[in-house]
Amino acid sequence: QVQLVESGGGLVQPGGSLRLSCAASGFTFGRYAMRWYRQAPGKERELVAAITKTGGSTNYADSMKGRFTISRDNAKNTVYLQMNSLKPEDTAVYYCNADRPDYGLSFWGQGTQVTVSS
């Protein structure tokens, strides 16, 4: 059974940091690119960051560059999102996604809430 379980969300003050984790199981993690998305109330889901299968390449949405860092540990089947200098507009539900377009496969986690507020 495929599972992606996000954790690490919560309430943080502006300027603070959080580290999200996404633990994967039920599929060969190291063969999938991984992405973090987020969805704020009333807005469409947007891509936050992506990392290749080996972790050799990453990319970020413009508004996250320099503040967020995506990483992965294939030995632990886990992808991370380190978020620094958080802003109220970063408030959203953050979702983990595993993607293998060559096989037409894409898996999603249930999301973790991040709230940035004083």
ABEGO torsion letter per residue (X at the ends): XBBBBBBGBEBBBBGBBBBBBBBBBGBBAAABBBBBBBBBBGBBBBBABBBBAAGABBBBBAAABGABBBBBBAAAGBBBBBBBGBBAAABBBBBBBBBBAAAGBBBBBAEBBBBBBX
